Amino acid sequence: MSWHDRTVCRRVGYLISWTNYPATCFPVLLSSDANVMNLASLLIAHRALSLGSVRETARRLDRPVASVSASLAKLQAHLATALVTAAGNRILPTLEGRRIGRELSRIADLVIQLATLRRPAEASPADERDAARLSISLLALSRFIVVARTGSIRSAALEIGMGQPQLTRQMKTLEADMGFSLLDRTAAGATPTSEGAQFLKAAEEIEKLWLRISEPADARFRRSAMRTHLGSVAPLGRESLVARMLAQLAAKWPQQQPRSPLYISSSNAEELLSGLSSRLYDVVLLDTLDLPADVEHRVLSRSGLCLIGASNLVAGGTKRMPDRLLAAPIALPSLKSGLRQKFALFVEDVLTAEERALLSVVEIDSIPVIANLVLEHGHLAVLPEWATIGLEPSLSALRLPMAYDMQLSLAWRKAGNATATATLVQSILSDAGLLATGAL
């Protein structure tokens, strides 16, 4: 079996979910046909990386925008890593995208050379637009190299591990794509024609460059396949329950699952649920109970919420809650967070529509920044009850009713092996005494 056959066998059906660029631009690749890399895709991906724009690449190469996006997605899937990040309407290469730039540029030049071979001798050389339509797969290229090296389709078929008729058909298709004969077939075997020899030289260099680019991906695929992904809301402080839970899991997981490393990343509740649905995460820790029907969950902890601010704004038993809420701007996380969702419910219950229109909210997805706004700029904030411990003398805290308490939940998909992963997470946390009411 050739190097490319082995690579495809390892990767067919592997699910990639893109987190560095919109999913509409880089679709998930599942079928074996979608996973077979071809020459046009390599050239198109190179041009998109160098131009920093999907649309500009489509215009220059006279290709649909969807084809350019698919070429980038296909290359990222093969290499098991993100090559670009979004920057407004443009794309910027990641460090890995920059690393492969030289090899990818040379491959693009070789693809243009092969496209030129297709043109009549008296015609002008091919350009990038011609090369962007050369949809010869790297798999076919690799098999042609084996045929040329062994000097026999039969011997090549045995080495690759496929039927001779199938390989013969593939070589004929390759010749049809190029528009000329690549092989002289005789009773003694098959040898490259003069044009085939030129084709072979370029093909061998492309293969060498592609191996240099793609070899690190094998290790990435193995790590990704074995890794357990846990998503979590960001801890609100070192002493918070979330921080303690994540540290406990990071410390104890290798003892329980030495062959399946735990990868922990943080985000807000909305993105955690989206990642759970797309299988980016196996399990998630989140601060909301508004969950899809196909998700199981267990409440791990409960914590009260407090309105915090200067004593003259918050304290005083005779003050009406609407007067407190409207006394100063309120610094809060965005609506993607469970805390903000709880506050929205609270406001719906205690303020009239006219009063809600007067409410001044500053959205900050950073608890340290919110704390500074309260301490130094006279803002109000709604924070977990544990944050009131050691409160500055100038500040006061007013606990909100229990109906608006925050709940930390462990959530996972009902299907697959996620239930076993969730059970292990709960076991580790239970052994450490962390499955109880506490500070989120």
N, C-alpha and C positions, 0 to 999 in steps of 0.2 A: 504494500500500500504506500502511495507517495506521501510526501510531507503534507500536501494540501488536502488529500483525502483524509488523513488522520486528523488534521485540524478541523475540517468540516464535521467529521463524525463526533468529535468532542463537543462541538458547539451547536449542532442542530437542535432546535427546540429550547435553547437556553433563553430565558426571559430577561430582557434588559428594560428597565424603566428609567427614563432620562430625568435627572433632577437639575441639570444645569442649563436646560433650554426647554422651551414650551413643547409639550407632547405633540401638539398639532404639527410642529415642524419636523419632529423626529419620531416617526411611528414605531411602535413595538414590532420587532422582527421575530417571527415564530417559525415560518415554514422553511424547509431546506432550500427551496429556490431563492427565497429572499436572502438567505444567509450565504449564498455563493457569490463571492466578490468578483467583479469584472473590471476590465480595463477602463471602460468609460467612467465607471463610478470613482475609480482612483483619480483619474484626471479631473473630474468635476469636483471632487472633494478637495483636491489640491488647490484648484482655482478659487473655491469658496473660502478656504483658509487664508489664502494670500490676499484676496480682495476684501475679506471681512464683511461680505454681504451676500446673502442668498439670492436676493433679487438681481443685484448687479451681475452675479455669476450667470444666472439664467438668461439675462439680456445678452451678455457677451457670447455665450455659447449657443444661443438660440435654443434653449431647452426650457421645459416647463419648470416653474418654481418648485413644484412637488417633486420633480426628478432630482433637483439639486439637494433638496432637503433629505430625500430618501438616500442619496449617495452618501451624505454626511452621516446619516443614521446607520447605514450599513457598515461604514468604516469604523464608527465608534463601537458598534456591536462586535465586530471582529476583534478589535483591540481591547475590548472590555474596559474602556475608560473614556471619559469625556475629553473631547478635543477642542471644544469651543464653549464659551460662556456668552450669555446675552448682555448687550450693552445698548439699551434703547432699540433702535431699528437695525443695529449692526451686531456682528458676532466677533468675539475676540478669541484668538487661540489660547488654550491653556498651556501650561508648561509642557505637557506631553504633546500637545499640538505643535508647539515650536520645536520640540526635540526631533520629531519625525519629518520636519519640513524639508530638509535637504534631500533625504531619500525619496520623499514623495515628489519633489520637484524633478528629480532625475527620472523617476518612473513616468511622470507626465511627458517628459521629452521622448522617452522610448515609445510610449503609446502613440505619439505623433509620428515617429519614424515608422511604426507598423501601419498606421493609417496611410502614410505616403506610399508604402509598398502596394496598397490596393489600387492606386491611381495609375493610369497608363503612363508609360515612360515619357511621353511628350507633354504630359499635363504638368501644371504647377504643383509644387509640394503641398501636402495636406496641411491644414491649419488646425487650431484647437476645436473648431466647430465640427470638422470631420472626425477628429479623434474622439470627441464626446459622444459619438454614435457607434463606437467600436465596442460592442457589447460582448466581447469574447471573455469567457470566465477564466479566472486563474486556475481553476480545476482543469479545464481543457488545455490551457497552456502547459500546465505541469505534466499532463499525460502525453502531450506531444513530445516534450523533452525526454520522457522515458522511452517512447517509441524510437526517437532518433538515437538515443544512447544504446539501446539494445539491438537496433537494426531489424526489428521484427515486431509486428503488431501482436503476434501470438505470444512471444516472450514478454512483451510489455504487459499484455493482459494478465498473464500469470503473475508477474511481479506486483501489479497493482491490486490483483484479486478481483477481477471483473471478467465478464464474458467477452470472448474475442469479437463476436458480432456487434456487441454494444460499443466496444472501443473503436471498431471499424467505422460504425455510424458516426461516432463523435468526431473522428478525424475527417470524415467527409463533410460534416457540418462545419468544421473549422475551415476547411478549404473553401467551402461555399461562402462563408463569411468574409474570407480574404479575397476571394475572386480569382484564385489561381491555385495550381497544384503545389502542395507542400512536400509530397512524398512520391518517389518513384517506386512503384510496387512491382516486384518480380517474384519468381518462384523462390529466390534465395532470401527474400525479406523485403524490407522497406527502408529506403535511404532518402535523405532530404534532397530536393531539387535545388537548383541554384538560388531560386527565391526562398525556398524552404530553409536553406542555410542562413540567409540573412534574417529570416524570421526566427530561427533557432537562436542566433546570437543575441538578439534583443530579448527573446523569451527567457533565456538563461540569466541575463542580467536583471530582468524584472523579478525573477524568482529569488535571486540572491538578495536583492533590495527588500523584497516583501518579507523574506525570512528575518532580515535584520529588524524590520519594523514590528513584526507580529510575534516574535518569540517571547518577549516579556508578557504578552497577553495570556499565554498558557498558565503562568503562575497566578495572574490576576483572576482567571476563570476558576482555578482550583480554590483559591482563597474565598472568592465570592460564593462558590457552590457550597462550601463547608460552613461559612460564617452565619451566625444568628444575628439578626438585625433588630435592635430594640430602640424604638423612638420614645422620647419623653418630653413633657413640658420642661422648660428651663427652670432649674431650681431658683428660688427667690432669695437664697442666701446659703452660706456654708452650713449653718445650723438647721436648715429646713429639712423636712422629712424626705423630700424628693432627693436632695443632695446625699443624705445618708443612705437612702435606698440604692441609688445608683452606685455609690462607692461600695456598698455591700455586694451588689451583683458583680461589679468589676473584680472584686477581690476573690469571691467564692466560685464564680462561674468556671474558671479554668480547672478547679478541683473536680467539678461535677462533669464538665464537658471539655476535656483537654483537646479533642479533635475538632471541636466546633467553636472557634473563638467568638466572643460576644463583642459586637460593634454597637456602641451607643451614640446616638446623635439627638440633638434637641431641636424642637420647633414649637409652633403654636398648635392648638387643638385642631383647627381646621386642616392644616397641612399634615398633621399626624394621621387623621382619619383618611385623607386622600392617599397618603403613603401606604396605609394599611390595605386600602382597597386595591391599589396597584401592585401590591406585594413587595413594595420597597421595604416595609417593616414586617417582621413576624409577629411581634406584640408591641403594644404602646402603653405608656403611662400618660393619662391625660386628665384634665380637670373639668370634664363635662360628661353628662349622662345622655346627651342628645346624640344617640348612636344609630347607625343603619340597622336594618332588620337582620342582616347576615353577619352581625358582629356579636360575639359573646363578651361579657364583661363581669368583673367583680369589683365592688367598691372596697378599696383598701384603707381609706382614711377619710376623716371628716374634720373640717376646720372652720371656725367662725370667721366672718369678715368684719372689719371695723372701718368707720370713717375717721380719718386721722387728719389733724391740722392744728393750727394755732389755737390755744385754749379759748381765746375770745371769740373764735368762730365755731368751735365744736362744743365746748362745755356749756353748762347751764341747762338745768332740767326743764325750764319753762319754755325754752326755744322750740319752735315748730321745726320738724325735719325739713320741710321745703325751704325755710329761712336759712338753715344751715347749708343745704346743698347749693343755694343760689348766692351765698355770701362771697364766694371766691371761685376762680377757675379750678376745675378738678382734673388732676393728672391721672390718666388711666391707660392700661394697655389697649391695643386695637380690638375690634370686634371679633378677630380670629381667636381670641383667648377666652377660656372658660370664665375667668374672673370678670372680664368685661360683660360677658353674657349675663352673669348673675346680677351685676350692677344694673344692666338694662331692665331686667325683670323688676328689680327693686324700684327703679325710677318710674316704671309704668304704674306701679302700685301706689306710690306716695305723692306723685306730682300730677297736676292736671296737664292737659295738652298745652295750655297757655304757659304754664310754668316750665314745661319741658323745652319749649321754644326759647326760653331765657337761659337755659342751662349752658354754661361755658365749659367745654371739655377739651383738654389737650391730650392727644394720643401719643404715647411714648411706650414702645415695647422694650423698656429697660427699667427694672426696679431701682437700680442705683440712681438713675436720672430722675425718676419720680421722687425718690427720697430727697434729692437736692432741691427739687422744685418746692417741696413742702417746707424744708428747713430754711432755705435761703430766699425764696420768692413768694411766700405766702399762699401757696396753692393748697388745696385739699387733695386727699388721695383715699382710695379704698384698698386696703391691704389685709392679708391674713392676720388673725389675732396674734400669732406669735411675734409679728413685727412690732407689737406694742411693748415688748419686753425691753427694758432699758430706755424707754422713750425720753426724749429731751424734756426738761422741766417746762419749757415754754409750749410744749405740745400736749394735746389731749386726744383720747381715742374713745369713740362711741361704738359699741358693738351693735351690729345690725341684727334683726330677728333671725332665729335659727332657720327659718324657711329659706334663707339666702346663704346658708353655709356652703362652702366649697367642698366638693367630694373628689378625691383622687381615685381613679379607677384604672384597672388593668384591663385592656381590651385586646381581642384577637379574633381572627376569622374562624367561622365554624368549621370550614373545610380544611383538609390537609393535616399537617403535623403541628399546626399552631397550638392546638389544645395541650399537647405534651409539653411544648415550650412554656406555655403560660403556667402549667402546673409546676414546672421546675422553678420558674421565677417566684411563684407564691411560696414554694417550699423554702427557698433560700431566705426570703424575707421573713417568713414565719419563724424559722430557726433563730433569726436575729432579733425577734420580738418587735418587728417593725410593722406588723399588720394590726395597727390600733390607731385610735384617734390621735392626731398629732399635727404638727405644723407642716403645711404644704411647702 
